[in-house]
Amino acid sequence: MNNWFPTTWIAGALLFAVCAGCSHKTDGKTELEKAAAEMAKPEPAQAAPAPVVQSRLPEAPAPAAPAVAAPASQQMNQALVAYKAGNLEDAVTRLQQLRASPAMTPQQRMALNDAMGAVMSEIYALAAKGDGRAIAAVKQYEYMQTHR
């Protein structure tokens, strides 16, 4: 018995699904807007901090509090504004600084990584065409990647 028809149909359906999935192109601006929306979401309630154990040692003076960084949503909005204005080097710098921030939910980090990937794809394409702003942004990105 010949079962070529079902096999051919399944192979064609798989090929269609793969081609349809590959045709989805991401836009840097759209991905940045999605990430900004994700960053603006309120963080879930944090677990209660562990109780402080009193020690009998004398207290040392508390170190000076470090400068408080802008919230992730504000940093993402600044990166979006810089990107829309064509200031690619500033946008890349802000995204890299935000990427180094430890205070993000997994969803926020995924959105940031998606946005960073889409933005860098567009910047690399522009740099390949000789755009000076994109070339400077690529140099800045690569410098920040290697000098952490």
N, CA and C of each residue as an Amber inpcrd file, in Angstrom:
protein
   444
   0.8410000  -1.1740000   0.0000000   0.0000000   0.0000000   0.0000000
   0.8910000   1.2430000   0.0000000   0.4790000   2.2500000  -0.6760000
   1.2710000   3.4530000  -0.8450000   0.7220000   4.5650000   0.0560000
   1.5410000   5.0660000   0.9920000   1.1320000   6.1200000   1.9210000
   1.8290000   7.4450000   1.5950000   2.0090000   7.7550000   0.3640000
   2.7140000   8.9860000   0.0010000   1.8580000  10.2290000   0.2020000
   0.5400000  10.1430000   0.0480000  -0.3110000  11.3290000   0.1690000
  -0.2830000  11.9180000   1.5800000  -0.5220000  11.1430000   2.6520000
  -0.4620000  11.7430000   3.9990000   0.9260000  12.2710000   4.3460000
   1.9540000  11.5650000   3.9290000   3.3120000  12.0040000   4.2120000
   3.6110000  13.3190000   3.4960000   3.2030000  13.4280000   2.2670000
   3.4100000  14.6590000   1.5030000   2.6250000  15.8050000   2.1130000
   1.4140000  15.5390000   2.5360000   0.5850000  16.5860000   3.1290000
   1.2030000  17.0960000   4.4280000   1.6910000  16.1970000   5.2690000
   2.3150000  16.5800000   6.5390000   3.5980000  17.3750000   6.2780000
   4.4000000  16.9240000   5.3340000   5.6360000  17.6340000   5.0080000
   5.3220000  19.0380000   4.4830000   4.3020000  19.1660000   3.6610000
   3.9080000  20.4820000   3.1530000   3.4180000  21.4000000   4.2640000
   2.6490000  20.8570000   5.2040000   2.1520000  21.6600000   6.3250000
   3.3040000  22.1360000   7.1980000   4.2800000  21.2660000   7.4490000
   5.4510000  21.6560000   8.2320000   6.2700000  22.7310000   7.5230000
   6.4440000  22.5800000   6.2150000   7.1810000  23.5710000   5.4410000
   6.4750000  24.9220000   5.4880000   5.1570000  24.9210000   5.3700000
   4.3830000  26.1600000   5.4450000   4.5400000  26.8090000   6.8130000
   4.4670000  26.0090000   7.8780000   4.5860000  26.5480000   9.2360000
   5.9620000  27.1580000   9.4680000   7.0030000  26.5140000   8.9720000
   8.3570000  27.0330000   9.1320000   8.5230000  28.3360000   8.3580000
   8.0410000  28.3710000   7.1380000   8.1670000  29.5900000   6.3260000
   7.3500000  30.7340000   6.9090000   6.1760000  30.4510000   7.4100000
   5.3450000  31.4960000   8.0070000   6.0010000  32.0400000   9.2700000
   6.6330000  31.1940000  10.0400000   7.3000000  31.6350000  11.2660000
   8.5470000  32.4450000  10.9850000   9.2340000  32.1670000   9.9120000
  10.4670000  32.8770000   9.5930000  10.2120000  34.2440000   8.9780000
   9.0340000  34.4790000   8.4580000   8.7720000  35.7390000   7.7850000
   8.4630000  36.8710000   8.7410000   8.3650000  36.5920000  10.0270000
   8.0510000  37.6210000  11.0150000   9.3080000  38.4300000  11.3170000
   9.3410000  39.6620000  10.8270000  10.4680000  40.5420000  11.0920000
  10.1170000  41.4570000  12.2420000  11.0910000  41.7160000  13.0960000
  10.8500000  42.6100000  14.2120000  11.4180000  43.9760000  13.8870000
  10.7400000  44.9750000  14.3290000  11.1130000  46.3580000  14.1210000
  11.6760000  46.8780000  15.4400000  12.7950000  47.5830000  15.4030000
  13.4220000  48.0790000  16.6160000  12.5110000  48.9880000  17.4220000
  11.8220000  49.8940000  16.7380000  10.9350000  50.8320000  17.4260000
   9.7910000  50.0890000  18.1090000   9.2070000  49.1230000  17.4050000
   8.0970000  48.3550000  17.9670000   8.5530000  47.5540000  19.1830000
   9.7130000  46.9230000  19.0780000  10.2280000  46.1260000  20.1970000
  10.5720000  47.0140000  21.3900000  11.1100000  48.2130000  21.1220000
  11.3880000  49.1340000  22.2270000  10.1010000  49.5780000  22.9020000
   9.0650000  49.8130000  22.1180000   7.7840000  50.2120000  22.7020000
   7.1880000  49.0840000  23.5470000   7.3130000  47.8450000  23.0620000
   6.8300000  46.6990000  23.8420000   7.6080000  46.5840000  25.1560000
   8.9290000  46.7510000  25.0800000   9.7530000  46.6610000  26.2810000
   9.4250000  47.7870000  27.2510000   9.1810000  48.9870000  26.7210000
   8.8200000  50.1150000  27.5880000   7.5000000  49.8340000  28.3000000
   6.5510000  49.2290000  27.5840000   5.2740000  48.8780000  28.2050000
   5.4720000  47.8230000  29.2910000   6.3490000  46.8670000  29.0500000
   6.6300000  45.8180000  30.0430000   7.3210000  46.4100000  31.2640000
   8.2270000  47.3560000  31.0340000   8.9290000  47.9860000  32.1570000
   7.9840000  48.8410000  32.9960000   6.9410000  49.3670000  32.3800000
   6.0020000  50.2330000  33.0960000   5.0540000  49.4420000  33.9900000
   4.9600000  48.1340000  33.7500000   4.0800000  47.3140000  34.5860000
   4.6060000  47.2960000  36.0130000   3.7000000  47.3320000  36.9910000
   4.1660000  47.2810000  38.3790000   4.7820000  45.9230000  38.6730000
   5.8000000  45.9420000  39.5140000   6.4620000  44.6910000  39.8880000
   5.5830000  43.9170000  40.8520000   5.6080000  42.5940000  40.7780000
   4.8300000  41.8130000  41.7340000   5.3430000  42.0480000  43.1510000
   4.4800000  41.8020000  44.1180000   4.8430000  42.0350000  45.5140000
   6.0570000  41.1930000  45.8850000   6.9950000  41.8400000  46.5180000
   8.2020000  41.1510000  46.9500000   7.9100000  40.3740000  48.2300000
   8.6380000  39.3150000  48.4550000   8.4910000  38.5470000  49.6830000
   8.9650000  39.4090000  50.8490000   8.4280000  39.1580000  52.0140000
   8.8130000  39.9260000  53.1970000  10.2900000  39.6860000  53.4800000
  11.0410000  40.7340000  53.8560000  12.4590000  40.5430000  54.1200000
  12.6740000  39.6700000  55.3530000  13.7900000  39.0000000  55.3480000
  14.1310000  38.1280000  56.4720000  14.3250000  38.9780000  57.7230000
  13.9920000  38.4420000  58.9000000  14.1750000  39.2210000  60.1300000
  15.6520000  39.5000000  60.3610000  15.9190000  40.6490000  60.9440000
  17.2900000  41.0540000  61.2160000  17.7220000  40.4280000  62.5410000
  18.8720000  39.7940000  62.5140000  19.4070000  39.1720000  63.7190000
  20.3190000  40.1910000  64.4070000  20.0460000  40.4430000  65.6730000
  20.8420000  41.3980000  66.4300000  22.1540000  40.7410000  66.8220000
  23.2330000  41.4500000  66.6650000  24.5190000  40.9380000  67.1160000
  25.0140000  41.8130000  68.2560000  25.9740000  41.3140000  68.9820000
  26.5000000  42.0620000  70.1310000  27.7090000  42.8990000  69.7300000
  28.0410000  42.9050000  68.4690000  29.1700000  43.6980000  68.0060000
  28.7420000  45.1580000  67.8840000  29.6580000  46.0800000  68.1380000
  29.2860000  47.4870000  67.9710000  28.9700000  47.7690000  66.5110000
  28.0400000  48.6670000  66.3280000  27.6240000  48.9850000  64.9610000
  28.6470000  49.8680000  64.2860000  28.9630000  49.5190000  63.0600000
  29.8420000  50.3500000  62.2500000  28.9850000  51.4150000  61.5870000
  29.5630000  52.5490000  61.2800000  28.7620000  53.5720000  60.6110000
  28.2760000  53.0390000  59.2670000  27.0520000  53.3810000  58.9370000
  26.4670000  52.9090000  57.6840000  27.1500000  53.5990000  56.5160000
  27.4630000  52.8380000  55.4480000  28.0780000  53.4610000  54.2830000
  27.0760000  54.4090000  53.6220000  27.6120000  55.3710000  52.9140000
  26.7430000  56.3250000  52.2260000  25.9220000  55.5850000  51.1890000
  24.6740000  55.9520000  51.0770000  23.7870000  55.3010000  50.1120000
  24.2180000  55.6870000  48.7040000  24.2950000  54.6980000  47.8000000
  24.6780000  55.0200000  46.4260000  23.5790000  55.8370000  45.7540000
  23.9720000  56.5350000  44.7250000  22.9870000  57.3320000  43.9880000
  21.9210000  56.4010000  43.4180000  20.6840000  56.7800000  43.5670000
  19.5840000  55.9430000  43.1080000  19.4440000  56.0980000  41.6010000
  19.4960000  54.9840000  40.9120000  19.3410000  55.0110000  39.4590000
  17.8690000  55.2220000  39.1100000  17.6610000  55.7440000  37.9350000
  16.2930000  55.9590000  37.4820000  15.6010000  54.6090000  37.3480000
  14.2830000  54.5700000  37.5590000  13.5680000  53.3040000  37.4060000
  13.7240000  52.7600000  35.9820000  13.5810000  51.4490000  35.8660000
  13.7670000  50.7900000  34.5710000  12.8430000  51.3640000  33.5090000
  11.6030000  51.6830000  33.8780000  10.6670000  52.2150000  32.8890000
  11.1360000  53.5650000  32.3630000  11.6860000  54.3930000  33.2470000
  12.1780000  55.6990000  32.8220000  13.4060000  55.5390000  31.9250000
  14.3030000  54.6350000  32.2820000  15.4870000  54.3930000  31.4550000
  15.0890000  53.8700000  30.0740000  14.1030000  52.9770000  30.0380000
  13.6620000  52.4400000  28.7500000  13.0240000  53.5390000  27.9060000
  12.2250000  54.3890000  28.5270000  11.6060000  55.4920000  27.7830000
  12.6630000  56.4360000  27.2250000  13.7260000  56.6930000  27.9920000
  14.8040000  57.5450000  27.5060000  15.5180000  56.9000000  26.3240000
  15.7180000  55.5900000  26.3720000  16.3420000  54.8790000  25.2570000
  15.4450000  54.9340000  24.0250000  14.1340000  54.8020000  24.2230000
  13.1830000  54.8700000  23.1120000  13.2040000  56.2490000  22.4680000
  13.2140000  57.2880000  23.2860000  13.2580000  58.6590000  22.7660000
  14.5480000  58.8800000  21.9700000  15.6700000  58.4080000  22.5110000
  16.9470000  58.5630000  21.8140000  16.9410000  57.8170000  20.4850000
  16.3710000  56.6270000  20.4670000  16.3240000  55.8270000  19.2410000
  15.4500000  56.5010000  18.1930000  14.2740000  56.9800000  18.6140000
  13.3710000  57.6550000  17.6810000  13.9950000  58.9290000  17.1170000
  14.8100000  59.6130000  17.9450000  15.4500000  60.8500000  17.5100000
  16.6590000  60.5870000  16.6070000  17.0360000  59.3250000  16.4600000
  18.1770000  58.9930000  15.6210000  19.4950000  59.0410000  16.3510000
  19.4550000  59.2140000  17.6560000  20.6710000  59.2270000  18.4600000
  20.9760000  57.7840000  18.8570000  21.4850000  57.0300000  17.9050000
  21.6670000  55.5900000  18.0790000  22.6970000  55.2520000  19.1410000
  23.7690000  56.0250000  19.2070000  24.8130000  55.7440000  20.1940000
  24.2780000  55.9000000  21.6160000  23.4900000  56.9490000  21.8480000
  22.8960000  57.1710000  23.1670000  21.8950000  56.0540000  23.4920000
  21.1030000  55.6470000  22.5110000  20.1190000  54.5850000  22.7310000
  20.8140000  53.2800000  23.1090000  21.8850000  52.9500000  22.4000000
  22.6270000  51.7230000  22.6900000  23.2340000  51.7880000  24.0900000
  23.7900000  52.9320000  24.4450000  24.3870000  53.0990000  25.7760000
  23.3360000  52.9050000  26.8580000  22.1790000  53.5380000  26.6860000
  21.1110000  53.4210000  27.6870000  20.6040000  51.9800000  27.7870000
  20.4630000  51.2910000  26.6640000  19.9960000  49.9000000  26.6830000
  21.0190000  48.9940000  27.3640000  22.2940000  49.2270000  27.1000000
  23.3380000  48.4220000  27.7320000  23.3720000  48.6520000  29.2430000
  23.2040000  49.9050000  29.6670000  23.1750000  50.1920000  31.0930000
  21.9620000  49.5420000  31.7460000  20.8470000  49.5750000  31.0590000
  19.6330000  48.9430000  31.5790000  19.7990000  47.4360000  31.6330000
  20.4630000  46.8860000  30.6520000  20.7040000  45.4420000  30.6150000
  21.5480000  44.9940000  31.8030000  22.4330000  45.8590000  32.2820000
  23.2940000  45.5270000  33.4210000  22.5600000  45.6390000  34.7520000
  21.3760000  46.2080000  34.7440000  20.6060000  46.3850000  35.9780000
  20.0740000  45.0460000  36.4710000  20.3150000  44.7260000  37.7490000
  19.8480000  43.4390000  38.2670000  18.3820000  43.4450000  38.6790000
  17.7770000  44.6030000  38.8380000  16.4210000  44.7000000  39.3800000
  15.3710000  44.6970000  38.2750000  15.1840000  43.5220000  37.6500000
  14.1630000  43.3680000  36.6190000  13.5090000  42.0020000  36.7710000
  12.2440000  41.9480000  36.4070000  11.5540000  40.6690000  36.4090000
  12.0160000  39.8780000  35.1850000  11.8050000  38.5840000  35.1780000
  12.1840000  37.8010000  33.9910000  11.4710000  38.2830000  32.7220000
  10.2170000  38.6970000  32.8310000   9.4790000  39.1900000  31.6650000
  10.0980000  40.4910000  31.1570000  10.4970000  41.3620000  32.0700000
  11.1240000  42.6160000  31.6770000  12.4630000  42.3460000  30.9960000
  13.2260000  41.4070000  31.5410000  14.5240000  41.0790000  30.9460000
  14.3460000  40.4950000  29.5450000  13.3430000  39.6440000  29.3650000
  13.0850000  39.0800000  28.0360000  12.6850000  40.1700000  27.0510000
  11.8290000  41.0830000  27.4770000  11.4060000  42.1820000  26.6070000
  12.6030000  43.0630000  26.2530000  13.4700000  43.3280000  27.2250000
  14.6650000  44.1320000  26.9700000  15.5760000  43.4300000  25.9740000
  15.7830000  42.1390000  26.1460000  16.6500000  41.3970000  25.2200000
  16.0710000  41.3630000  23.8180000  14.7520000  41.2060000  23.6950000
  14.1160000  41.2430000  22.3750000  14.3080000  42.6020000  21.7220000
  14.1080000  43.6620000  22.4990000  14.2700000  45.0240000  21.9750000
  15.7230000  45.2670000  21.5720000  16.6450000  44.8320000  22.4140000
  18.0620000  45.0310000  22.1190000  18.4510000  44.2980000  20.8360000
  17.9410000  43.0900000  20.6630000  18.2400000  42.3310000  19.4510000
  17.6980000  43.0060000  18.2000000  16.4700000  43.4990000  18.2630000
  15.8690000  44.1580000  17.1050000  16.5910000  45.4650000  16.7880000
  16.9090000  46.2270000  17.8120000  17.6090000  47.5010000  17.6030000
  18.9870000  47.2520000  17.0070000  19.7210000  46.2990000  17.5600000
  21.0670000  46.0420000  17.0560000  21.0400000  45.4720000  15.6450000
  20.0220000  44.7050000  15.3000000  19.9010000  44.2190000  13.9180000
  19.7640000  45.3870000  12.9530000  18.9150000  46.3490000  13.3220000
  18.7330000  47.5190000  12.4580000  20.0020000  48.3680000  12.4140000
  20.6560000  48.5190000  13.5480000  21.8700000  49.3380000  13.5830000
  22.9780000  48.6810000  12.7610000  23.1460000  47.3670000  12.8680000
  24.1570000  46.6830000  12.0660000  23.8410000  46.8010000  10.5720000
  22.5640000  46.7260000  10.2020000  22.1900000  46.8770000   8.7940000
  22.5160000  48.2870000   8.2960000  22.2280000  49.2940000   9.1160000
  22.5540000  50.6680000   8.7390000  24.0680000  50.8690000   8.6580000
  24.8130000  50.2730000   9.5780000  26.2740000  50.3980000   9.5700000
  26.8580000  49.7550000   8.3170000  26.2770000  48.6500000   7.8960000
  26.7510000  47.9750000   6.6840000  26.5420000  48.8530000   5.4470000
  25.5530000  49.7360000   5.5020000  25.2790000  50.6490000   4.3840000
  26.1180000  51.9220000   4.4800000  26.9110000  52.0620000   5.5710000
  27.8010000  53.1990000   5.7010000  27.2780000  54.3480000   6.5400000
  26.1860000  54.1590000   7.2720000  25.6360000  55.2140000   8.1280000
  26.5990000  55.4900000   9.2760000  27.0790000  56.7320000   9.3810000
  28.0640000  57.1080000  10.3910000  27.5410000  56.9740000  11.8100000
  26.2630000  57.3370000  12.0310000  25.6870000  57.2160000  13.3710000
  25.6180000  55.7550000  13.7860000  25.2670000  54.8970000  12.8490000
  25.1660000  53.4660000  13.1530000  26.5480000  52.8680000  13.4120000
  27.5360000  53.3080000  12.6540000  28.8990000  52.8100000  12.8650000
  29.3880000  53.1920000  14.2550000  29.1120000  54.4370000  14.6750000
  29.4970000  54.8780000  16.0180000  28.7530000  54.0830000  17.0830000
  27.4820000  53.7820000  16.8330000  26.6940000  53.0040000  17.7890000
  27.2360000  51.5830000  17.9060000  27.6370000  50.9900000  16.7960000
  28.2170000  49.6390000  16.8240000  29.5200000  49.6480000  17.6070000
  30.3480000  50.6570000  17.3860000  31.6050000  50.7500000  18.1330000
  31.3340000  50.8930000  19.6270000  30.3550000  51.7220000  19.9760000
  29.9980000  51.9170000  21.3790000  29.4940000  50.6050000  21.9930000
  28.6340000  49.8990000  21.2670000  28.0830000  48.6250000  21.7330000
  29.2020000  47.6110000  21.9650000  30.0760000  47.4840000  21.0010000
  31.1640000  46.5060000  21.1140000  32.1320000  46.8890000  22.2340000
  32.3760000  48.1750000  22.4110000  33.2310000  48.6170000  23.5140000
  32.5910000  48.2450000  24.8550000  31.2960000  48.5130000  24.9930000
  30.6080000  48.2140000  26.2560000  30.5290000  46.7090000  26.5110000
  30.4670000  45.9240000  25.4560000  30.4330000  44.4600000  25.6070000
  31.7650000  43.9260000  26.1040000  32.8550000  44.5380000  25.6490000
  34.1810000  43.9940000  25.9830000  34.7850000  44.6390000  27.2250000
  34.2790000  45.7820000  27.6660000  34.8530000  46.4900000  28.8150000
  33.8660000  46.6100000  29.9500000  33.3660000  45.5080000  30.3960000
  32.4230000  45.5310000  31.5370000  33.1610000  45.5180000  32.8270000
